[in-house]
Amino acid sequence: MSCNKLCFASDYQEGAHPKIIDRLGETNLLQSPGYGTDEICEAARERIRTACGCAQAAVHFLVGGTQTNATIIDALLMSYEGVIAPDSGHISIHEAGAIEVGGHKVLTIPHQLGKIAAEAVEAYCKAFEEDLNHDHMVKPGMVYISQPTEYGTLYSLQELTELSQVCRSRQLYLYVDGARLAYALGCRENDASLKDLARLCDAFYIGGTKCGAMLGEAVVIPDPALIPHFFTIMKQHGALLAKGRLLGIQFDVLFEDGLYEAIGKTALEAAEKIRECLASKGYRLAFASPTNQIFITLRDDEYNRLSQQVEFSFWEKTANGQTVVRLATSWATTDSQVEKLMKVLAECSPKEQK
């Protein structure tokens, strides 16, 4: 990546929130038990249980999102079961077949701006049951969604409730990937809380890697009896960190004094300023996304001009050959960075080139 460009390619390009760095330094020489069995990890678990309104929940700390998804899905599904997911879902596209390597097929269904509806899940299950060859097929055993979605969109509380109802009626687990959960919780359009997730889901994770931590994700299993030996399953998957306190420390900080949601709002405010600038300068938003990911459609000449000064992520090619790219803000995005980006956007705007 060119160091002289403005970097808006993703939300995990920086290290960690300064409060985390400070705490890691303060505890650097602390001697503690391994594998997350220390007092700091337990304190972090208690903070998370309180935030989720679920005193009995099992909370486990893993290193990264793909590792977390693969471990949870393999822990919950039988060998003959697969996981229903939007065809845009992270496990469907950008996890290099990690779920399939673990022995479980990803059963994709069409999405609408990253989301799947309860009706679509019901229809898939009904079609499976009515297929006379279903004993020769992969049985759906779980529904996977992310909050926010890959498109930066949000499931409403009603949509999550409807999905939960279908999953429970069909005996499917509902699992939520929360890699960017801070940016959902801090969004003014969001109406689904951590307590709602704990009530409606069988398992979910609270993202740290993309939300202020150096690394790490916190898995929440509201009913600990659902996966009684998850610690051992983590070990089997190479997901049990010997120096587990390094993860616990970070979540202890993130869930102290509302920091997790606060740092999400920083990214959201920056993203809103960028969206306003894009609209005023004649750029074409590919679709509306209220969180920290912004998607714009560029002609080749626009793409070439902008890419000389800004690092962004390629998203997809449109039917007419144009390119959709993503700009992402993060907990660490500064006003200065936003101002510089808006200046570049103004200089390269479609209006200026006419």
C-alpha angles and dihedrals in degrees: 000000000000110000092208093063129087106256115223097137098113146347099249101061096104128067117241140312111281092243089059093048089050093050093047089053093048092052098037097112095036112126112218141156115277137242096042096299093120129109095253092057090048091051089051090050090053091051090051093046089052093049090050094045088232112119095180098048121128111232122194130179120223131174107239145007101251091047090049095049093048093047096047095044093048091047094054105037130076117233092260095048132094136193125250111224139161111268086240093053122125093242088051098053119006105039097076094239093303092150093049091048086058090056102260126111120226106230104206126203128182118278135211108218090331097314133108123205130228089241091059092051091049091049092050092051092046092051090049093052093046093050106101089212096054092118086067093050138078108269118225109243104161144023118223123198135156129225109235097022127231086266093055091250127134136232110228121227089253092053092049091048092051092049090049091051093051092046093051093046090050095040092242124145115239113217125182124202106213100182090138097025094133089064091053095047092049095048117107090219092057120101100170117094134195087259089056091051091050090050098045104034134067091212138353138164133229109223119231104162093067095031109060104297125112086232139327146089128221115223115207120199106182093199107044091194089067091078105014095175100041091130090061092044089053088054091051090054095048087246099121110100113212092210090049094159088074087070096040092052091056095051091043087059095042092053096045116103095349095294095145095063093036094059089048090058091055090061093044094053091050091048092051092054090051092049091052090050092048092051093048093049097051101256118149117237109216090215139332117277119171099198133067098297119086123191123199133177116229135188115226093261091049091047092051094048095047096043091060090069107020133055110217136156125261109235110174147316117255125226091259093052099259122132129241112209132183129228114194130193124199143197087273099050109125132211088243092056091049092049091051091049092049089051091053091046090053092050093048097037122135088238092057092051095055 
